[in-house]
Amino acid sequence: MLLIPAIDLKDGKCVRLRQGRMEETTVFSEDPIAMAGRWVEEG
């Protein structure tokens, strides 16, 4: 199985969109570069 991660960005932050709606977000990280680096480290 091939998994392809995706990071949604809004206002420079990593967010999860609720049903793809930009006005309904949950912020997961203030630093997208650090989040991407974490994914690389975890393989």
LUMVO-297971 format. One line per field, with one value per residue: residue number from 1; x, y, z of N, C-alpha, C in turn. Coordinates in Angstrom, 3 decimals. Example, Ala and Ser with C-alpha at 12.3 -4.5 7.8 and 13.67 -1.06 7.14 Angstrom:
BEGIN
i (1:2) $
n.c1 (13.190:12.850) $
n.c2 (-5.690:-2.250) $
n.c3 (7.800:7.080) $
ca.c1 (12.300:13.670) $
ca.c2 (-4.500:-1.060) $
ca.c3 (7.800:7.140) $
c.c1 (13.200:12.900) $
c.c2 (-3.300:0.030) $
c.c3 (7.800:7.870) $
//
This chain:
BEGIN
i (1:2:3:4:5:6:7:8:9:10:11:12:13:14:15:16:17:18:19:20:21:22:23:24:25:26:27:28:29:30:31:32:33:34:35:36:37:38:39:40:41:42:43) $
n.c1 (0.840:0.547:1.006:0.232:1.070:-0.630:-0.622:-2.689:-2.786:-3.323:-3.234:-0.492:-0.311:-0.576:-3.457:-6.553:-9.202:-12.680:-14.808:-13.735:-14.058:-12.932:-13.530:-13.965:-11.800:-9.218:-6.399:-3.269:-0.560:1.709:3.865:4.601:6.924:8.333:6.432:6.379:9.020:8.877:7.238:8.970:11.014:9.616:9.198) $
n.c2 (-1.167:2.200:5.172:8.563:11.429:14.454:17.921:20.339:23.804:26.894:30.274:30.040:27.886:24.421:22.670:20.897:20.398:20.658:18.618:19.608:22.340:25.595:27.475:26.060:24.831:22.914:23.604:22.076:22.445:25.120:25.340:24.395:23.384:22.028:20.051:18.595:17.670:15.996:13.950:12.904:11.903:9.855:8.126) $
n.c3 (0.000:-0.808:0.806:0.704:2.178:3.088:3.646:4.817:4.472:6.098:6.543:7.092:8.824:9.837:9.175:9.748:7.649:8.008:6.421:4.072:4.174:4.264:6.215:8.497:10.543:12.207:14.000:13.798:13.901:14.260:12.708:9.653:8.359:10.362:10.902:8.483:8.534:10.736:9.752:7.822:9.458:10.753:8.764) $
ca.c1 (0.000:1.283:0.337:0.765:0.590:-0.980:-0.718:-3.503:-2.236:-4.163:-2.559:0.832:-0.416:-1.106:-4.827:-7.456:-10.447:-13.884:-15.534:-13.135:-14.490:-11.845:-13.956:-14.036:-10.486:-8.559:-4.962:-2.456:0.808:2.004:5.094:4.483:8.229:8.594:5.494:6.882:10.228:8.441:6.777:10.163:11.674:8.814:9.222) $
ca.c2 (0.000:3.456:6.287:9.865:12.407:15.795:18.928:21.497:25.027:28.091:31.333:29.581:26.846:23.122:22.557:19.877:21.015:19.855:18.373:20.423:23.741:26.442:28.242:25.156:24.200:22.608:23.833:21.000:22.913:26.479:25.262:23.350:22.792:21.055:18.936:17.790:17.002:14.911:12.850:12.305:11.119:8.677:7.234) $
ca.c3 (0.000:-0.886:1.472:0.315:3.153:2.608:4.699:4.457:5.055:6.150:7.308:7.485:9.844:9.410:9.651:9.208:7.215:8.268:5.177:3.025:4.292:4.781:7.388:9.649:10.622:13.470:13.833:14.361:14.093:13.814:11.913:8.638:8.058:11.427:10.723:7.362:9.027:11.627:8.891:7.209:10.508:11.079:7.606) $
c.c1 (0.889:0.451:1.017:0.214:0.281:-1.093:-1.568:-2.936:-3.258:-3.463:-1.211:0.843:-0.922:-2.491:-5.500:-8.751:-11.613:-14.709:-15.059:-13.477:-13.409:-12.246:-14.080:-12.743:-10.107:-7.068:-4.200:-1.026:0.931:3.178:5.031:5.806:8.568:7.680:5.953:8.136:9.899:7.974:7.960:10.866:10.932:8.702:7.937) $
c.c2 (1.235:4.552:7.582:10.900:13.747:16.720:20.070:22.704:26.147:29.088:30.874:28.503:25.555:22.961:21.308:20.605:20.092:19.804:19.303:21.898:24.573:27.225:27.378:24.353:23.882:22.762:22.717:21.436:24.334:26.488:24.114:22.661:21.722:19.841:18.026:17.020:15.833:13.704:12.145:11.410:9.820:7.699:7.217) $
c.c3 (0.000:-0.230:1.072:1.290:2.490:3.813:4.159:5.192:5.003:7.052:7.857:8.551:9.217:10.017:9.100:8.876:7.546:6.997:4.058:3.085:4.967:6.030:8.645:9.732:12.065:13.219:14.542:14.610:13.567:12.840:10.896:8.303:9.100:11.284:9.590:7.786:9.937:10.818:8.238:8.229:10.809:9.918:6.886) $
//
